[in-house]
Amino acid sequence: MKIAIGSDHAGFRYKEAIKQYLISHGHDVIDKGTDSEASVDYPRFIRPVAEAVAAGAVDRGIVLGGSGNGEAIAANRVKGVRCALCWNEESARLGRQHNDANVISIGERMISEEMALKIVQIWLDTPFEGGRHLARIQQLDE
Ligand SMILES: O=C(CO)[C@H](O)[C@H](O)COP(=O)(O)O
């Protein structure tokens, strides 16, 4: 899968860990920054991830910050993006099953690195359920 990833300074360490995890599992990763733990403003690095997903340049996107809240808000401003803020296995699973989330947001200050990697794995492996959820996600873009 082709996956874009981006973070601010507060999500930088997990971005690097997730990038290595994805590459080691055969994915093609497009890193939109940031490149260090120096303080930056997250919209600058999150919006390019969301735009790449919306344009079909990549299959999925991952955004990270301290809480993941602002990053999810920024990603969801782009039409066609369904970004789920994930903090445990079930939030990641439901993000795919019910919401067909094409982007996830993770808060580095909220969860362990082990949990962050688990979330990514579940989000990649879980299919969209369709059915009653299809009409609902279609209404998001209407
Ligand atoms: O999670 C975030 C936005 O929702 C940011 O990562 C967080 O606000 C950065 O905070 P600071 O500038 O204090 O390091």
The ligand as a MOL file (V3000), in Angstrom:
LIG
                    3D

  0  0  0     0  0            999 V3000
M  V30 BEGIN CTAB
M  V30 COUNTS 14 13 0 0 0
M  V30 BEGIN ATOM
M  V30 1 O -1.6730 17.6830 19.4550 0
M  V30 2 C -1.5210 18.7610 18.9330 0
M  V30 3 C -2.6470 19.5160 18.3190 0
M  V30 4 O -3.8640 18.9290 18.6290 0
M  V30 5 C -0.1490 19.3750 18.9310 0
M  V30 6 O 0.7990 18.3730 18.7430 0
M  V30 7 C 0.1040 20.0700 20.2530 0
M  V30 8 O -0.8780 21.0930 20.4390 0
M  V30 9 C 1.5200 20.6860 20.3150 0
M  V30 10 O 1.6910 21.3200 21.5620 0
M  V30 11 P 3.0270 22.0890 21.9820 0
M  V30 12 O 3.2280 23.1980 21.0000 0
M  V30 13 O 2.7380 22.5690 23.3750 0
M  V30 14 O 4.1580 21.0860 21.9230 0
M  V30 END ATOM
M  V30 BEGIN BOND
M  V30 1 2 1 2
M  V30 2 1 2 3
M  V30 3 1 2 5
M  V30 4 1 3 4
M  V30 5 1 5 6
M  V30 6 1 5 7
M  V30 7 1 7 8
M  V30 8 1 7 9
M  V30 9 1 9 10
M  V30 10 1 10 11
M  V30 11 2 11 12
M  V30 12 1 11 13
M  V30 13 1 11 14
M  V30 END BOND
M  V30 END CTAB
M  END
